[in-house]
Amino acid sequence: MAGGSARLRDIGDRLRRVEKSEAQTGDRLRQIEKTVGRVHAKRFESLQASIDELHSEVREWRQQSTLQLQKLQRGDGAASRVSKDGGRGPDLGGPAIPLTVEGPGPGYGRPADGVAHPDPDGREWLVLDACPCCGHAVRTPILEWNKLIMLEVAPDEGSARYDYMLCHACGVLYASRRPVGKRFRYLLEHFGEVTAKQGGAAEIKNPMLNPYALSAEDEAQLRAMASRGVFVSEHLGLHKREYLEGLVKDRFENSVHVDLIGNLVPVKNARVLELRPRTGAIAESLRRLFGADVSVVPMWESQQLLLKEVYGFESRGLVDYDHFVSPFGGPFDLVVCNHMLTHMLRPAEFLAEVRSRLTPSGFVYFYNEPEELEYVAGGQSMIAHFNPLHMHGFDQRALVRILAANGFEVVFVKARNQNHLCLARRNDAVNWEPITDQQREARIERLKAARDRAILKVPASVRGRVSDSWKDALERSLDAGDVEFDQKGQLRFVTVSRRRRT
């Protein structure tokens, strides 16, 4: 009996060990099954990714082949062009252009200064149903976005949409949707971020062009540098932080305007109003050489300080691009405007204010108004050109019509350094002819081609934002000869020299 009991206990122990072993084996089997499942899933996912990538490559290859075949069937393209070195084919440059992009693209970061946007509900937009320069209602859509579509930072999601239109009468390209009031002032207060002139940094290194409010330390430093005066000789060996080298450069650069005005305007002892002077170089020259009585309205606090410290000009306030009213009473014999028309939110109101401040035979002089040549015939991106402070674009003919539509007769206009120089005289009875049908259609074609090229130049990191327009822009640019396939079958831009397109 004793042996039997021991035997039973031994069997029981063995059964329990077997049961435990079976349980452990079951756990192991389930773990193995999970591991096998994960391996199969991972292999399946890898296989699926490879298939998707292959499909994408096949789609791109088919699209590439189709586009190349279309070019060959039309008999144009690379075979019809001659490169600079005499070989066959176009001169190609820049990075490869993808055939497809995926949307919707990344969202925007916000300016990092912690200042809340003053218009969170999007109420401070001016939406135009007619040209703000001549009042004509018929127009053609050209470009949807401003430069913010290319940047990482924006005031809000809707800030990149301006819907630029071409007026069928005066020919100006204008933003039909534009920020006003506090929304526009917010852009000015975040000038560096929204224009990306310093890579999007909230600072401008040139102290003469500092758009931000000045601290007491900033003012002290600017005064100390300005105290050296304009003509600081290099033989003194001063460090560039000890004086403002830009003062003499500004004097030299602006001498052309003084020469032009001095020869074409009876400016001796004249009363002059200068809007948005950089340092006061033009105003000082007109005062010194011709005895002119000059008043100034700058754009930034930094320029306001320099006007006083360098030349002794007392300014009254800063330029208001929304509702400009001169802080100085008229009449004036001459109003000088630096880069004003491009920015004005209500250009007809601005020109009416200028005209009202002029004598009946008074003059207005515009300079630093950008030509379209840089993005129509040159290499610049049209989208990059239209930063969110740029409301208008115009060629020389359109500028003449804009001024005529607002009571000014152009006396002299000249293209210089891809900017317009334009002198006009007040003439309340001036007549003007709208753009002709032929000129308008040619202009629309050039501007739309510039839009397509600009889309293809959007940085890779944000291309998804223009994905809906990519395919059509690519095909039209290929048809126009602005892009071509290289020897490896990749699309690149055709290199063009800067030239005026008629």
C-alpha positions as CSV (number, residue, x, y, z in Angstrom):
1,M,0.0,0.0,0.0
2,A,2.8,2.4,0.9
3,G,4.4,1.7,-2.4
4,G,1.2,2.3,-4.2
5,S,0.6,5.6,-2.6
6,A,4.1,6.8,-3.5
7,R,3.4,5.6,-7.0
8,L,0.2,7.6,-7.1
9,R,1.9,10.7,-5.8
10,D,4.7,10.3,-8.4
11,I,2.1,9.9,-11.2
12,G,0.2,13.0,-9.9
13,D,3.4,15.0,-9.9
14,R,4.2,13.9,-13.4
15,L,0.6,14.8,-14.6
16,R,1.0,18.2,-13.0
17,R,4.4,18.7,-14.7
18,V,2.9,17.5,-18.0
19,E,-0.1,19.9,-17.6
20,K,2.3,22.8,-16.7
21,S,4.5,21.8,-19.7
22,E,1.5,21.7,-22.0
23,A,0.4,25.1,-20.7
24,Q,3.9,26.5,-21.3
25,T,4.0,24.9,-24.7
26,G,0.7,26.5,-25.5
27,D,2.0,29.8,-24.5
28,R,5.1,29.3,-26.6
29,L,2.9,28.2,-29.5
30,R,0.8,31.3,-29.2
31,Q,3.9,33.5,-29.0
32,I,5.3,31.8,-32.0
33,E,2.0,32.3,-33.9
34,K,2.1,36.0,-33.0
35,T,5.7,36.3,-34.0
36,V,5.0,34.5,-37.3
37,G,2.0,36.8,-37.8
38,R,4.1,39.9,-37.2
39,V,6.8,38.7,-39.5
40,H,4.2,37.9,-42.2
41,A,2.5,41.3,-41.6
42,K,5.8,43.1,-41.8
43,R,6.8,41.2,-44.9
44,F,3.4,41.9,-46.4
45,E,3.7,45.6,-45.5
46,S,7.2,45.7,-47.0
47,L,5.9,43.9,-50.1
48,Q,2.9,46.3,-50.4
49,A,5.2,49.3,-50.1
50,S,7.4,47.9,-52.8
51,I,4.4,47.4,-55.0
52,D,3.1,50.9,-54.4
53,E,6.6,52.3,-55.1
54,L,6.7,50.3,-58.3
55,H,3.2,51.5,-59.3
56,S,4.3,55.1,-58.7
57,E,7.5,54.6,-60.8
58,V,5.4,53.1,-63.6
59,R,2.9,56.0,-63.5
60,E,5.7,58.5,-63.6
61,W,7.5,56.6,-66.4
62,R,4.2,56.4,-68.4
63,Q,3.6,60.1,-67.8
64,Q,7.1,61.0,-68.8
65,S,6.9,58.9,-71.9
66,T,3.5,60.5,-72.8
67,L,4.9,64.0,-72.4
68,Q,8.0,63.3,-74.4
69,L,5.9,61.6,-77.2
70,Q,3.6,64.6,-77.3
71,K,6.6,66.9,-77.8
72,L,8.0,64.8,-80.6
73,Q,4.7,64.6,-82.3
74,R,4.4,68.4,-82.3
75,G,7.9,68.6,-83.8
76,D,9.2,71.0,-81.2
77,G,11.2,70.7,-78.0
78,A,14.8,69.9,-77.5
79,A,15.6,68.9,-81.1
80,S,14.6,72.4,-82.3
81,R,16.8,74.4,-79.9
82,V,20.5,75.2,-80.0
83,S,22.5,75.5,-76.8
84,K,25.0,78.3,-76.1
85,D,28.0,76.1,-77.0
86,G,26.6,75.3,-80.4
87,G,25.4,71.8,-79.6
88,R,21.9,70.6,-80.2
89,G,19.4,70.9,-77.4
90,P,18.5,73.5,-74.8
91,D,20.6,74.7,-71.9
92,L,19.0,73.2,-68.8
93,G,19.6,74.1,-65.2
94,G,18.3,73.8,-61.6
95,P,17.1,70.7,-59.7
96,A,15.0,68.0,-61.4
97,I,11.3,68.8,-61.4
98,P,9.0,66.0,-60.3
99,L,6.2,64.9,-62.5
100,T,3.7,64.6,-59.7
101,V,3.3,66.0,-56.1
102,E,0.9,65.0,-53.4
103,G,-1.2,67.4,-51.3
104,P,-2.4,69.0,-49.2
105,G,1.0,70.1,-47.9
106,P,2.1,71.2,-44.4
107,G,0.3,73.7,-42.2
108,Y,1.9,77.0,-41.1
109,G,3.8,77.9,-38.0
110,R,3.0,81.2,-36.4
111,P,5.4,84.1,-35.7
112,A,7.2,83.2,-32.6
113,D,6.9,86.5,-30.7
114,G,3.8,85.5,-28.9
115,V,1.7,88.4,-30.3
116,A,-1.9,87.3,-30.9
117,H,-3.3,87.8,-34.4
118,P,-5.6,90.9,-34.3
119,D,-8.1,89.4,-36.7
120,P,-8.7,85.8,-35.7
121,D,-12.2,85.8,-37.4
122,G,-10.8,87.0,-40.7
123,R,-13.0,90.1,-41.0
124,E,-10.3,92.6,-42.0
125,W,-10.1,91.7,-45.7
126,L,-11.0,94.0,-48.5
127,V,-12.5,92.0,-51.4
128,L,-12.6,93.9,-54.7
129,D,-15.0,93.5,-57.5
130,A,-13.4,96.1,-59.7
131,C,-9.9,97.5,-60.4
132,P,-8.7,99.6,-57.5
133,C,-6.6,101.8,-59.9
134,C,-9.1,102.7,-62.6
135,G,-12.5,101.2,-61.4
136,H,-13.0,98.9,-64.4
137,A,-14.8,95.7,-63.5
138,V,-13.8,93.2,-66.3
139,R,-10.7,91.2,-65.3
140,T,-8.9,87.9,-65.8
141,P,-7.6,85.7,-62.9
142,I,-3.8,85.3,-63.0
143,L,-2.3,84.1,-59.7
144,E,-4.0,82.8,-56.6
145,W,-1.2,83.1,-54.0
146,N,1.3,85.5,-52.5
147,K,4.8,84.5,-51.2
148,L,3.4,83.0,-48.0
149,I,2.5,79.8,-49.9
150,M,6.2,79.2,-50.1
151,L,7.1,79.9,-46.4
152,E,6.9,77.9,-43.2
153,V,5.4,80.8,-41.2
154,A,2.2,82.8,-41.8
155,P,-0.1,84.9,-39.8
156,D,-3.0,82.4,-40.4
157,E,-4.0,79.8,-42.9
158,G,-5.9,82.2,-45.2
159,S,-3.1,84.8,-45.4
160,A,-1.5,83.3,-48.6
161,R,-4.5,83.8,-50.8
162,Y,-4.7,87.2,-52.6
163,D,-6.3,86.2,-56.0
164,Y,-4.4,88.6,-58.3
165,M,-6.4,89.7,-61.3
166,L,-5.5,91.5,-64.6
167,C,-7.6,94.6,-65.3
168,H,-8.9,94.7,-68.8
169,A,-8.7,98.5,-69.0
170,C,-5.6,99.9,-67.4
171,G,-3.7,96.5,-67.4
172,V,-2.6,96.5,-63.8
173,L,-2.2,93.2,-62.0
174,Y,-3.9,93.6,-58.6
175,A,-4.7,91.6,-55.5
176,S,-8.5,91.3,-55.5
177,R,-8.4,90.1,-51.9
178,R,-6.2,92.2,-49.6
179,P,-5.6,92.6,-45.9
180,V,-6.5,96.0,-44.3
181,G,-6.6,97.7,-41.0
182,K,-5.0,95.7,-38.1
183,R,-4.4,92.7,-40.3
184,F,-2.2,94.7,-42.7
185,R,-0.4,96.4,-39.7
186,Y,0.3,92.9,-38.3
187,L,2.2,92.2,-41.6
188,L,4.2,95.3,-41.2
189,E,5.0,94.5,-37.6
190,H,6.2,91.0,-38.7
191,F,8.0,92.3,-41.8
192,G,11.0,89.9,-41.6
193,E,8.9,86.8,-41.1
194,V,6.3,87.4,-43.8
195,T,8.7,88.7,-46.5
196,A,11.6,86.2,-45.6
197,K,14.1,88.9,-46.6
198,Q,16.5,87.5,-43.9
199,G,15.4,83.9,-44.2
200,G,12.3,84.5,-42.2
201,A,14.1,85.9,-39.2
202,A,12.4,88.5,-37.0
203,E,15.2,90.9,-37.6
204,I,16.7,93.0,-40.4
205,K,20.5,93.4,-40.1
206,N,20.7,96.7,-42.0
207,P,20.0,99.3,-39.3
208,M,18.8,101.8,-42.0
209,L,16.0,99.4,-43.0
210,N,15.0,98.1,-39.6
211,P,11.2,97.8,-39.6
212,Y,10.8,97.0,-35.9
213,A,10.1,99.3,-33.0
214,L,13.3,100.7,-31.5
215,S,14.4,100.1,-28.0
216,A,16.3,102.7,-26.0
217,E,19.5,100.7,-26.8
218,D,18.7,100.6,-30.5
219,E,18.2,104.4,-30.5
220,A,21.4,105.1,-28.7
221,Q,23.4,102.8,-31.1
222,L,21.8,104.4,-34.2
223,R,22.5,107.9,-33.0
224,A,26.1,107.0,-32.3
225,M,26.6,105.5,-35.8
226,A,24.8,108.4,-37.4
227,S,26.9,111.0,-35.6
228,R,29.9,110.1,-37.9
229,G,27.9,111.7,-40.8
230,V,27.6,110.6,-44.4
231,F,31.1,110.8,-45.8
232,V,33.2,108.6,-43.6
233,S,36.6,108.0,-45.3
234,E,38.0,104.5,-45.4
235,H,41.5,105.7,-44.5
236,L,40.2,106.3,-40.9
237,G,40.0,102.5,-40.4
238,L,36.7,102.6,-38.6
239,H,34.8,99.3,-38.1
240,K,31.5,99.1,-39.9
241,R,29.7,98.9,-36.6
242,E,31.0,102.4,-35.7
243,Y,29.3,104.3,-38.6
244,L,26.6,103.8,-41.2
245,E,28.2,102.8,-44.4
246,G,24.8,102.7,-46.1
247,L,24.5,106.5,-45.8
248,V,27.0,107.2,-48.5
249,K,25.8,104.3,-50.6
250,D,22.3,105.7,-50.4
251,R,23.6,109.1,-51.4
252,F,25.3,107.7,-54.5
253,E,22.4,105.5,-55.5
254,N,19.9,108.3,-55.2
255,S,21.9,110.9,-57.1
256,V,20.3,109.7,-60.4
257,H,16.9,110.8,-59.0
258,V,18.2,114.2,-58.0
259,D,19.7,114.7,-61.4
260,L,16.5,113.7,-63.2
261,I,14.3,115.9,-61.0
262,G,16.7,118.8,-61.3
263,N,16.6,118.7,-65.1
264,L,12.9,118.1,-65.6
265,V,11.2,119.9,-62.8
266,P,11.4,123.6,-61.9
267,V,12.5,122.6,-58.4
268,K,14.4,125.8,-57.4
269,N,12.9,127.1,-54.1
270,A,10.0,124.6,-54.6
271,R,8.0,123.0,-51.9
272,V,8.6,119.2,-51.9
273,L,7.0,116.3,-50.0
274,E,9.0,113.0,-50.0
275,L,7.2,109.8,-49.0
276,R,9.1,106.8,-47.7
277,P,12.6,108.2,-47.8
278,R,15.3,105.8,-46.8
279,T,17.7,108.2,-45.2
280,G,16.7,111.6,-46.7
281,A,19.4,111.7,-49.4
282,I,17.0,113.0,-52.1
283,A,15.4,115.5,-49.8
284,E,18.8,116.8,-48.5
285,S,20.1,117.2,-52.1
286,L,17.0,119.1,-53.3
287,R,17.3,121.4,-50.3
288,R,21.1,121.9,-50.6
289,L,21.3,122.3,-54.4
290,F,18.0,124.0,-55.2
291,G,16.9,125.6,-52.0
292,A,13.8,123.4,-51.8
293,D,11.5,123.4,-48.8
294,V,11.2,119.7,-48.1
295,S,8.9,117.7,-45.8
296,V,9.3,114.0,-45.2
297,V,7.1,111.0,-44.2
298,P,9.1,107.8,-43.6
299,M,8.0,104.2,-43.2
300,W,9.9,103.0,-40.2
301,E,10.9,104.4,-36.8
302,S,14.6,103.8,-37.7
303,Q,14.3,106.0,-40.7
304,Q,12.4,108.6,-38.8
305,L,15.3,108.8,-36.3
306,L,18.0,108.9,-39.1
307,L,16.2,111.7,-41.0
308,K,16.5,113.9,-37.9
309,E,20.0,112.8,-36.8
310,V,21.7,112.9,-40.2
311,Y,19.9,115.8,-42.0
312,G,17.8,117.5,-39.4
313,F,14.4,116.6,-40.9
314,E,11.5,116.5,-38.5
315,S,8.9,114.0,-39.8
316,R,5.3,113.8,-38.7
317,G,4.2,110.2,-38.3
318,L,4.8,107.3,-40.6
319,V,3.4,106.2,-44.0
320,D,-0.1,104.8,-43.7
321,Y,-0.6,102.3,-46.7
322,D,-4.3,101.8,-45.9
323,H,-5.7,105.4,-45.7
324,F,-2.9,107.7,-46.6
325,V,-3.3,111.4,-45.6
326,S,-0.4,113.8,-45.8
327,P,0.4,115.2,-42.3
328,F,1.7,118.4,-44.1
329,G,-0.6,120.9,-45.6
330,G,-0.3,121.7,-49.3
331,P,0.2,122.8,-51.9
332,F,3.4,121.2,-53.0
333,D,5.3,121.6,-56.3
334,L,6.6,118.1,-56.2
335,V,5.8,114.8,-54.4
336,V,8.5,112.1,-54.4
337,C,7.3,108.5,-53.8
338,N,9.6,105.6,-53.1
339,H,8.0,102.2,-53.8
340,M,4.5,103.3,-52.9
341,L,2.2,102.2,-55.7
342,T,3.1,98.6,-55.3
343,H,2.0,98.6,-51.7
344,M,-1.0,100.9,-51.5
345,L,-4.2,99.2,-50.4
346,R,-6.4,101.9,-51.9
347,P,-4.3,103.3,-54.8
348,A,-7.0,105.5,-56.3
349,E,-7.5,107.2,-52.8
350,F,-3.8,107.6,-52.5
351,L,-3.3,109.2,-55.9
352,A,-6.3,111.5,-55.2
353,E,-4.7,112.6,-52.0
354,V,-1.4,113.3,-53.8
355,R,-3.1,115.2,-56.5
356,S,-5.0,117.3,-54.0
357,R,-1.7,118.3,-52.3
358,L,-0.1,119.5,-55.6
359,T,-0.3,122.8,-57.3
360,P,-2.3,122.8,-60.6
361,S,0.9,122.2,-62.5
362,G,2.7,120.2,-59.8
363,F,4.7,117.0,-60.4
364,V,4.8,113.5,-58.8
365,Y,7.9,111.3,-59.1
366,F,7.8,107.5,-58.6
367,Y,10.9,105.3,-58.2
368,N,11.7,101.8,-57.0
369,E,8.4,100.5,-58.5
370,P,9.3,97.0,-59.7
371,E,9.1,96.0,-63.3
372,E,7.5,92.8,-64.2
373,L,10.5,91.8,-66.3
374,E,12.2,90.0,-63.4
375,Y,9.5,87.3,-63.3
376,V,8.0,87.6,-66.8
377,A,11.2,87.3,-68.7
378,G,13.8,86.6,-66.0
379,G,14.5,83.9,-63.5
380,Q,12.6,85.1,-60.5
381,S,9.6,83.3,-59.2
382,M,6.4,85.3,-59.7
383,I,5.1,83.9,-56.4
384,A,8.3,84.9,-54.6
385,H,8.0,88.4,-56.0
386,F,4.5,89.0,-54.6
387,N,5.2,89.0,-50.9
388,P,2.1,89.7,-48.8
389,L,2.9,93.5,-48.8
390,H,2.8,93.7,-52.7
391,M,-0.7,94.5,-53.9
392,H,0.1,95.5,-57.5
393,G,2.3,94.6,-60.5
394,F,2.5,96.6,-63.7
395,D,4.5,97.0,-66.9
396,Q,5.4,100.5,-68.2
397,R,2.3,100.9,-70.3
398,A,0.1,99.9,-67.4
399,L,1.8,102.4,-65.1
400,V,1.2,105.2,-67.6
401,R,-2.5,104.2,-67.8
402,I,-2.9,104.0,-64.0
403,L,-1.5,107.5,-63.6
404,A,-3.6,108.9,-66.5
405,A,-6.8,107.3,-65.0
406,N,-6.1,109.3,-61.8
407,G,-5.3,112.7,-63.2
408,F,-1.6,112.6,-64.0
409,E,0.1,113.0,-67.4
410,V,3.4,111.1,-67.7
411,V,6.4,113.4,-68.7
412,F,9.2,110.8,-68.5
413,V,9.3,107.1,-67.8
414,K,12.4,104.9,-67.8
415,A,13.3,101.3,-66.8
416,R,16.4,101.1,-64.7
417,N,17.7,98.2,-62.6
418,Q,14.4,96.4,-63.1
419,N,12.5,99.3,-61.6
420,H,10.4,102.0,-63.1
421,L,11.4,105.7,-62.8
422,C,8.4,107.8,-63.6
423,L,7.8,111.6,-63.6
424,A,4.2,112.8,-64.1
425,R,2.5,116.1,-64.0
426,R,-0.9,116.9,-62.6
427,N,-3.4,117.1,-65.4
428,D,-7.1,116.9,-64.4
429,A,-8.2,116.6,-68.0
430,V,-5.7,114.0,-69.3
431,N,-7.2,111.3,-71.6
432,W,-6.1,107.7,-71.8
433,E,-6.8,104.7,-73.9
434,P,-7.5,101.2,-72.4
435,I,-5.1,98.4,-73.2
436,T,-5.8,96.9,-76.7
437,D,-7.2,93.4,-77.0
438,Q,-4.0,92.2,-78.6
439,Q,-1.8,93.7,-75.9
440,R,-4.1,92.3,-73.2
441,E,-4.1,88.7,-74.6
442,A,-0.3,88.8,-75.0
443,R,0.1,90.1,-71.4
444,I,-2.2,87.5,-70.0
445,E,-0.3,84.7,-71.8
446,R,3.1,86.0,-70.4
447,L,1.7,86.3,-66.9
448,K,0.1,82.9,-66.8
449,A,3.3,81.4,-68.1
450,A,5.1,83.1,-65.3
451,R,2.6,81.7,-62.8
452,D,3.2,78.1,-64.1
453,R,7.0,78.5,-63.8
454,A,6.5,79.9,-60.3
455,I,4.5,76.8,-59.2
456,L,7.2,74.5,-60.4
457,K,9.7,76.5,-58.3
458,V,7.8,76.2,-55.0
459,P,10.2,74.6,-52.5
460,A,10.0,70.8,-52.2
461,S,9.0,71.0,-48.5
462,V,5.7,72.8,-49.3
463,R,4.9,71.6,-52.8
464,G,1.8,69.8,-51.6
465,R,0.2,73.2,-51.1
466,V,0.1,73.7,-54.9
467,S,-0.6,70.0,-55.8
468,D,-3.9,70.7,-57.4
469,S,-2.2,73.1,-59.9
470,W,1.0,71.1,-60.5
471,K,0.0,68.8,-63.4
472,D,-1.5,71.5,-65.6
473,A,1.4,73.9,-64.8
474,L,3.9,71.3,-65.7
475,E,2.3,70.4,-69.0
476,R,1.8,74.1,-70.0
477,S,5.4,74.9,-69.1
478,L,6.6,71.9,-71.2
479,D,4.4,73.1,-74.2
480,A,5.9,76.6,-73.8
481,G,9.4,75.3,-73.8
482,D,10.1,76.6,-70.3
483,V,11.0,73.1,-69.1
484,E,12.6,70.2,-71.0
485,F,13.7,66.6,-70.4
486,D,17.4,66.2,-69.9
487,Q,19.4,63.2,-71.2
488,K,18.4,61.1,-68.2
489,G,14.7,61.8,-68.8
490,Q,14.3,64.3,-65.9
491,L,12.6,67.6,-66.3
492,R,14.6,70.8,-65.7
493,F,14.1,74.5,-66.5
494,V,15.4,75.8,-69.7
495,T,18.0,78.5,-68.9
496,V,17.0,81.9,-70.4
497,S,18.8,85.2,-70.4
498,R,17.0,88.2,-69.0
499,R,15.2,89.9,-72.0
500,R,12.2,92.0,-72.6
501,R,9.3,90.0,-74.2
502,T,7.2,92.1,-76.5
